[in-house]
Amino acid sequence: MSQLRLDPLTGRWVVVSTGRMSRPEAFLPPTLPVQADHSRPCPFCPGSEDIGPVLEAGADAGSWQVKVVPNRYPAFEGEEPMVVNHRGPLFTEAPASGLHEVLVLSPDHQAGWGRLSERQTRLVMAAIRDRVVAHSQRPGLRYTQVIVNAGREAGASLEHPHAQLLALPFVPRELADEQAGFARFAGGCLMCAAVQAEVDAHHRMVYLDDHVAIFCPFWSGVPFEMMVVPQEHLAHLSDSPQADLDAVGNALRIAISHLRNHVGEVAYNLVFHSAPYRANGQFHWHVHVLPKLTTLAGFELGTGVLINIVPPEEAAQALRSSLAAA
């Protein structure tokens, strides 16, 4: 039996279709190696001499623990103002100015977010905060997108665990849709209401403490999708107290480690959503955890409607069981 569920953040429908779980090989096979060629040294491991200028670093006893460097192959770069140029009625362009940085999560080549220590996640979250603050002070920039692509299927091109920070001269569509979702919601903060509703319902809640909540949203578009939400209502990640940043970093570690315990090594994306730098409207920053267990096929690509073959209620129960067994 399939069911349509509305995502109030974006206004888009998703399909929860339990019956499609019975198809042969419904899930992708275990994640593929990211790099085929291991003959060259890893540019992110300690001792690399060609990683580029260090923009941010956390050190311990003289050795770095986290490091932020410019992306060698940036999607956004330069300081040219975003001036739109119309080349006739159909062709509109603007310079892709901005910043594109890489945050190396740890000196350890195998330490993805799910294997970081609590101390290490604290350093990572502090580095993210500091870079977002630095970006917000650059003229012409409006928003920083923080992402983690873990695994080949999630878009990673290097094995060494890292995040990317892209400072943009515009607010991207996904963020604008979420801002509109918050503005439409008549009951105060949409995300505060979602957390409270999930606490009351309980069956989609994965983890909860005084600072942070992890739940599989009612409108999950992919199997085992989770949201990590700080309990304190703040629009901007950069305004969060250190205790909340620590709690979110640790919650991501919990979410990913128990996802791995339940489904095995799986590629995933982490997508941080914070309000644009100078936005004053209703928003509540949060992180999307998006496992890559299925493939977007023609229907999803042609319609923008996701089909989720694992109901979030079942996903949350399985993840809670993994948490209890750990």
VMD Tcl script that draws the C-alpha trace (Angstrom):
set ca {
  {0.00 0.00 0.00}
  {1.46 3.35 -1.04}
  {0.83 6.70 0.63}
  {1.50 10.31 -0.34}
  {3.04 12.47 2.38}
  {3.67 16.21 2.14}
  {7.02 17.69 3.10}
  {6.06 20.96 4.84}
  {9.58 22.34 4.47}
  {9.62 22.28 0.68}
  {5.94 21.86 -0.20}
  {6.74 18.73 -2.23}
  {5.01 15.37 -2.08}
  {6.87 12.12 -1.39}
  {5.60 8.56 -1.86}
  {6.01 5.97 0.90}
  {5.66 2.65 -0.91}
  {6.30 -0.34 1.36}
  {5.42 -2.90 -1.31}
  {8.37 -1.90 -3.48}
  {10.70 -3.17 -0.76}
  {9.89 -6.69 -2.02}
  {11.54 -6.07 -5.39}
  {14.76 -8.03 -6.04}
  {17.81 -6.06 -4.90}
  {15.75 -3.14 -3.65}
  {18.83 -1.62 -2.00}
  {22.10 -0.74 -3.70}
  {25.03 -3.09 -3.03}
  {27.60 -2.09 -0.37}
  {29.32 1.16 -1.17}
  {31.97 1.03 -3.89}
  {35.58 2.17 -3.42}
  {35.88 5.92 -3.89}
  {39.31 5.85 -5.52}
  {40.56 3.30 -8.02}
  {44.15 4.60 -7.99}
  {45.90 4.40 -4.63}
  {49.41 4.87 -6.02}
  {49.49 8.56 -5.12}
  {49.62 9.72 -1.49}
  {46.42 11.04 0.05}
  {46.47 14.86 -0.09}
  {44.60 15.10 3.23}
  {46.78 12.80 5.35}
  {49.38 14.38 7.68}
  {52.59 15.25 5.90}
  {51.01 16.38 2.66}
  {52.90 19.34 1.27}
  {50.54 20.34 -1.54}
  {47.24 20.75 0.28}
  {47.21 24.54 -0.12}
  {47.02 27.43 2.35}
  {45.42 26.55 5.67}
  {42.40 28.75 6.39}
  {41.45 27.20 9.73}
  {43.06 24.55 11.93}
  {42.51 22.90 15.27}
  {45.76 21.73 16.83}
  {46.69 19.35 19.62}
  {50.25 19.12 20.96}
  {51.63 20.71 17.82}
  {49.80 18.53 15.28}
  {46.60 19.47 13.46}
  {43.31 17.74 14.27}
  {41.03 19.49 11.76}
  {42.04 21.58 8.78}
  {40.24 23.87 6.31}
  {41.85 24.57 2.94}
  {40.67 26.00 -0.39}
  {39.20 23.43 -2.77}
  {41.68 22.85 -5.57}
  {38.82 22.47 -8.06}
  {36.34 25.13 -6.92}
  {32.80 25.40 -8.22}
  {32.66 29.00 -6.93}
  {35.59 31.42 -6.80}
  {36.44 35.08 -7.15}
  {34.99 38.34 -5.92}
  {33.23 39.60 -9.04}
  {29.77 40.98 -8.13}
  {26.81 38.83 -9.11}
  {25.58 40.92 -12.03}
  {23.01 39.11 -14.15}
  {23.50 39.29 -17.89}
  {20.55 38.55 -20.19}
  {21.65 37.20 -23.56}
  {18.29 37.39 -25.23}
  {14.97 36.06 -23.89}
  {16.29 32.60 -22.92}
  {19.95 32.79 -21.92}
  {20.73 34.39 -18.55}
  {24.10 34.16 -16.85}
  {26.10 35.55 -13.93}
  {29.63 34.97 -12.60}
  {29.92 32.03 -10.19}
  {31.77 34.07 -7.59}
  {32.24 32.86 -4.04}
  {34.31 30.46 -1.99}
  {34.72 26.68 -2.05}
  {36.60 25.11 0.84}
  {37.43 21.64 2.14}
  {37.28 20.78 5.84}
  {39.36 17.69 6.63}
  {37.51 15.99 9.49}
  {40.50 14.24 11.05}
  {44.11 13.24 10.36}
  {42.86 9.62 10.42}
  {42.24 8.41 6.85}
  {39.48 6.04 8.04}
  {37.68 8.34 10.48}
  {34.39 9.23 8.84}
  {31.91 11.22 10.93}
  {30.44 8.05 12.45}
  {33.88 7.08 13.78}
  {34.95 10.43 15.18}
  {35.36 10.95 18.91}
  {33.14 13.45 20.70}
  {36.17 15.72 21.06}
  {36.83 15.54 17.33}
  {33.23 16.36 16.39}
  {33.50 19.38 18.69}
  {36.52 20.62 16.72}
  {34.77 20.02 13.41}
  {31.62 21.88 14.42}
  {33.66 24.80 15.76}
  {35.56 24.99 12.47}
  {32.27 25.00 10.52}
  {30.94 27.82 12.69}
  {34.11 29.88 12.32}
  {34.20 29.51 8.54}
  {30.52 30.44 8.17}
  {31.17 33.58 10.22}
  {34.17 34.42 8.01}
  {32.11 33.87 4.85}
  {29.30 36.10 6.10}
  {31.73 39.00 6.36}
  {32.68 38.83 2.69}
  {30.84 41.41 0.54}
  {28.49 39.96 -2.04}
  {28.02 36.55 -0.41}
  {24.64 35.48 0.95}
  {24.71 31.86 2.09}
  {27.09 29.02 3.00}
  {26.17 25.45 2.11}
  {27.95 22.86 4.27}
  {27.89 19.28 2.98}
  {29.55 15.92 3.57}
  {29.66 13.45 0.69}
  {30.67 10.07 2.12}
  {31.12 7.23 -0.36}
  {31.30 7.08 -4.12}
  {27.52 6.92 -4.58}
  {27.18 10.11 -2.54}
  {29.58 12.02 -4.78}
  {32.89 11.69 -2.91}
  {36.02 11.81 -5.08}
  {38.53 11.26 -2.27}
  {38.43 8.60 0.45}
  {39.78 10.72 3.29}
  {36.69 11.96 5.19}
  {36.03 15.63 4.58}
  {33.30 18.24 4.38}
  {32.86 21.00 1.83}
  {31.83 24.58 2.47}
  {30.51 26.60 -0.45}
  {29.85 30.31 0.06}
  {27.39 31.52 -2.58}
  {26.32 34.90 -3.95}
  {22.68 33.79 -4.02}
  {20.23 31.78 -1.91}
  {19.76 28.36 -3.59}
  {16.32 27.00 -4.43}
  {16.23 24.33 -1.73}
  {16.90 26.92 0.97}
  {14.40 29.35 -0.51}
  {11.78 26.57 -0.53}
  {12.48 25.83 3.14}
  {12.28 29.51 4.03}
  {8.89 29.59 2.31}
  {7.83 26.49 4.29}
  {8.67 28.21 7.57}
  {6.81 31.34 6.43}
  {3.69 29.31 5.51}
  {3.50 27.57 8.87}
  {1.01 29.34 11.11}
  {1.91 27.65 14.40}
  {5.17 29.40 15.26}
  {8.38 27.61 14.24}
  {7.81 24.69 11.87}
  {10.88 22.82 13.14}
  {10.11 23.32 16.83}
  {6.61 22.03 16.13}
  {8.00 19.05 14.18}
  {10.32 18.07 17.03}
  {7.52 18.33 19.60}
  {5.15 16.33 17.38}
  {7.76 13.59 16.96}
  {8.43 13.54 20.71}
  {4.70 13.10 21.31}
  {4.31 10.44 18.61}
  {7.63 8.82 19.65}
  {7.66 6.12 16.94}
  {9.81 8.17 14.51}
  {12.18 9.49 17.19}
  {15.67 7.95 17.11}
  {17.49 9.92 19.83}
  {16.65 12.80 22.15}
  {18.45 14.74 24.85}
  {18.27 18.25 26.29}
  {20.16 19.77 23.36}
  {19.30 17.81 20.21}
  {16.78 15.53 18.53}
  {17.28 12.90 15.84}
  {14.17 11.65 14.06}
  {13.12 10.03 10.79}
  {10.74 12.68 9.43}
  {7.16 11.72 8.58}
  {7.86 12.93 5.03}
  {11.13 10.99 4.56}
  {11.91 10.75 0.87}
  {14.68 8.11 1.10}
  {15.12 5.00 3.27}
  {16.51 5.75 6.75}
  {16.53 9.51 6.18}
  {17.07 11.40 9.43}
  {17.01 14.98 10.61}
  {19.26 16.30 13.36}
  {17.77 19.38 15.02}
  {19.11 21.44 17.93}
  {16.45 21.95 20.58}
  {17.13 25.67 20.94}
  {15.36 27.76 18.34}
  {18.04 29.61 16.40}
  {18.01 30.50 12.71}
  {21.77 30.60 12.21}
  {24.24 27.81 12.99}
  {26.85 30.48 13.68}
  {24.76 31.87 16.57}
  {24.48 28.53 18.39}
  {26.20 28.13 21.77}
  {29.08 25.69 21.83}
  {27.01 23.15 23.80}
  {24.46 22.95 20.98}
  {27.14 22.67 18.31}
  {28.77 19.88 20.31}
  {25.42 18.11 20.67}
  {24.66 18.28 16.94}
  {28.12 17.01 16.03}
  {27.76 14.13 18.46}
  {24.21 13.39 17.26}
  {25.50 13.08 13.69}
  {28.12 10.62 14.96}
  {25.35 8.62 16.68}
  {23.08 8.71 13.63}
  {25.74 7.53 11.19}
  {27.29 4.90 13.43}
  {23.92 3.26 14.09}
  {22.94 3.52 10.44}
  {26.14 1.61 9.69}
  {25.39 -0.93 12.42}
  {21.96 -1.64 10.91}
  {22.53 -1.54 7.13}
  {26.32 -1.87 6.87}
  {28.76 0.49 5.20}
  {26.58 2.85 3.19}
  {27.25 6.05 1.31}
  {25.47 9.11 2.65}
  {25.19 12.87 2.40}
  {25.01 15.33 5.28}
  {23.37 18.63 4.33}
  {23.48 21.51 6.81}
  {20.70 24.08 6.42}
  {21.12 27.39 8.21}
  {19.38 30.65 7.40}
  {21.10 32.94 4.87}
  {23.52 35.33 6.56}
  {21.29 38.37 6.95}
  {17.87 36.69 6.83}
  {15.50 37.77 9.59}
  {12.49 35.55 8.88}
  {11.43 32.42 10.71}
  {13.96 29.56 10.43}
  {15.52 26.86 12.62}
  {18.85 25.43 11.51}
  {19.13 21.66 11.10}
  {21.01 18.87 9.33}
  {19.63 16.34 6.83}
  {21.12 12.81 6.93}
  {20.49 11.20 3.53}
  {21.68 7.59 3.07}
  {22.28 6.39 -0.49}
  {20.48 3.05 -0.37}
  {18.40 3.49 -3.53}
  {18.82 5.15 -6.92}
  {16.85 8.03 -8.37}
  {15.19 6.62 -11.49}
  {13.20 8.18 -14.31}
  {10.07 8.89 -12.27}
  {11.95 10.72 -9.52}
  {14.08 12.66 -12.00}
  {11.14 13.48 -14.23}
  {8.70 14.57 -11.52}
  {10.79 15.59 -8.50}
  {8.65 13.19 -6.42}
  {10.74 10.81 -4.30}
  {9.67 7.21 -3.63}
  {10.69 5.84 -0.22}
  {10.43 2.07 0.17}
  {11.06 2.05 3.95}
  {8.43 3.84 6.06}
  {10.13 6.22 8.51}
  {8.30 4.53 11.40}
  {10.04 1.22 10.58}
  {13.35 2.95 9.94}
  {13.31 4.70 13.31}
  {12.42 1.49 15.14}
  {15.33 -0.31 13.49}
  {17.74 2.50 14.32}
  {16.56 2.65 17.93}
  {17.11 -1.10 18.19}
  {20.64 -0.62 16.88}
  {21.18 2.14 19.43}
  {19.91 -0.06 22.28}
  {22.08 -3.00 21.22}
  {25.29 -0.94 21.02}
}
mol new
graphics top color blue
foreach p $ca { graphics top sphere $p radius 0.5 }
foreach p [lrange $ca 0 end-1] q [lrange $ca 1 end] { graphics top cylinder $p $q radius 0.2 }
display resetview
